[in-house]
């Protein structure tokens, strides 16, 4: 029996760098050279191989634009890969932020499918220092992932990794049938 959409999406509260998945998604900045929040945590936990891959991508294409995504090694992480995506900075929601955030999810999922990755874990993209409201971000994340999974075989499983209780509750609300 084929897995249902509801069994292909999981929600956990915890540390994305410890997830046992094929790839974790990094809420990166456009330089790809590391930063604060989840980006810094991933670079610290994964070690210098991630940064080396990011530097190669930066040299080749100048970094990563908002809404786009690139893939690197996972370095020392349990995940074999890191998909780096650059989320929008929240400016009140009237400067294309919802579409740019949706694009982050679609482009990350597209890379996962191209690499036939079985499982991907997402943090709350743009919900830290970039200031995207967590409730609105969760709604976009869940909608985009559900639409992707309904139409594609890969990834087979998506895990939303909530950093805090507020984020977890936002995802739970959006995942209600």
C-alpha positions in Angstrom: 0.0 0.0 0.0 1.4 3.4 -1.0 2.1 5.8 1.9 -0.5 8.6 2.3 0.3 12.3 2.4 -0.3 12.4 6.1 2.3 9.6 6.7 4.9 11.3 4.5 4.9 14.5 6.7 6.4 14.4 10.3 6.7 17.1 12.9 9.4 17.2 15.6 10.6 19.8 18.0 14.4 19.8 18.3 17.7 20.4 16.7 17.8 20.2 12.9 21.5 19.3 13.0 20.7 16.0 14.7 18.0 14.8 12.3 18.5 11.3 10.8 17.4 12.2 7.2 19.0 12.3 3.7 19.2 16.1 3.8 18.5 19.0 6.1 17.6 22.4 4.8 19.6 25.4 5.8 18.0 28.8 6.1 21.1 30.4 4.6 22.1 33.9 3.7 22.9 34.8 0.1 26.7 34.6 0.6 26.4 30.9 1.7 29.3 31.6 4.0 27.5 30.9 7.3 25.9 33.2 9.7 23.8 33.2 12.9 20.8 31.1 13.9 20.2 27.8 12.1 22.8 28.7 9.4 25.6 29.0 12.0 24.5 25.9 13.9 24.6 23.8 10.7 28.0 25.1 9.6 29.4 24.5 13.1 27.9 21.0 13.4 28.7 20.0 9.9 32.3 21.2 9.8 34.5 22.8 7.1 33.4 20.5 4.2 30.1 22.4 4.0 31.8 25.7 3.9 34.2 24.5 1.2 31.3 23.3 -1.0 29.5 26.7 -0.4 32.7 28.6 -1.4 32.8 26.6 -4.7 29.2 27.5 -5.4 29.8 31.1 -4.5 32.8 31.2 -6.9 30.8 29.6 -9.7 27.5 31.5 -9.4 28.0 34.3 -6.8 26.1 32.7 -4.0 22.4 32.0 -3.8 19.5 34.4 -4.5 16.4 34.8 -2.3 13.9 32.0 -3.0 16.6 29.8 -4.7 18.4 26.7 -3.3 21.7 24.8 -3.7 22.9 21.5 -2.4 26.2 20.6 -0.6 27.6 17.8 1.4 26.4 17.3 4.9 30.0 17.1 6.3 29.9 15.7 9.8 26.1 15.9 10.1 24.0 12.7 10.3 22.4 14.0 7.0 24.4 13.3 3.9 23.4 16.6 2.3 22.5 20.2 3.2 20.1 22.1 0.9 20.8 25.8 1.4 17.9 28.2 0.6 17.7 31.9 1.1 14.5 33.0 2.6 13.0 36.5 2.4 13.4 39.2 5.1 10.0 40.1 6.4 9.0 43.6 5.4 5.3 43.5 6.3 4.3 40.9 3.6 3.9 43.4 0.7 7.2 43.0 -1.0 6.7 39.5 -2.4 7.7 37.7 0.8 5.0 34.9 0.6 5.9 34.0 -2.9 9.7 34.1 -2.2 9.2 31.9 0.9 7.1 29.4 -1.1 9.8 29.3 -3.7 12.3 28.3 -1.0 10.3 25.2 -0.3 9.6 24.4 -3.9 13.3 24.8 -4.9 14.5 22.8 -1.9 12.1 20.0 -2.7 13.1 20.1 -6.4 16.7 19.5 -5.5 15.7 16.7 -3.1 13.8 15.1 -6.0 16.6 15.6 -8.5 19.0 13.8 -6.1 16.3 11.2 -5.2 16.6 11.9 -1.5 14.3 9.8 0.6 13.9 12.3 3.4 14.3 16.0 4.0 14.1 18.1 7.2 13.1 21.7 7.1 13.6 24.4 9.8 11.3 27.4 9.9 12.8 29.3 7.0 13.0 33.1 7.6 11.4 32.9 11.0 14.5 33.8 13.0 16.5 37.0 12.4 14.6 37.5 9.1 11.5 38.1 11.1 8.9 36.2 9.1 5.8 35.6 11.4 5.9 32.0 12.5 2.2 31.3 11.9 2.2 32.6 8.4 5.5 30.9 7.6 4.1 27.5 8.8 1.0 27.9 6.6 3.2 28.5 3.5 5.6 25.6 4.4 2.8 23.1 5.0 0.9 24.1 1.8 4.0 23.9 -0.4 5.1 20.6 1.0 1.7 19.0 0.8 1.3 20.1 -2.8 4.8 18.8 -3.7 4.3 15.5 -2.1 0.9 15.0 -3.7 2.6 15.2 -7.1 6.1 13.7 -6.6 7.7 10.5 -5.4 10.7 12.2 -3.9 11.3 13.0 -1.2 9.3 10.3 0.4 9.3 11.9 3.8 9.4 15.5 4.9 10.1 16.5 8.5 9.3 19.9 9.9 11.7 20.6 12.7 10.3 23.2 15.1 13.0 25.0 17.1 10.5 26.1 19.8 7.0 25.5 21.2 5.4 28.4 19.3 6.7 27.0 16.0 5.6 23.5 16.8 2.1 24.7 17.6 1.9 26.6 14.3 2.8 23.5 12.3 0.4 21.4 14.3 -2.5 23.8 13.4 -1.6 23.7 9.8 -1.3 19.9 9.7 -4.8 19.4 11.2 -6.9 17.4 8.7 
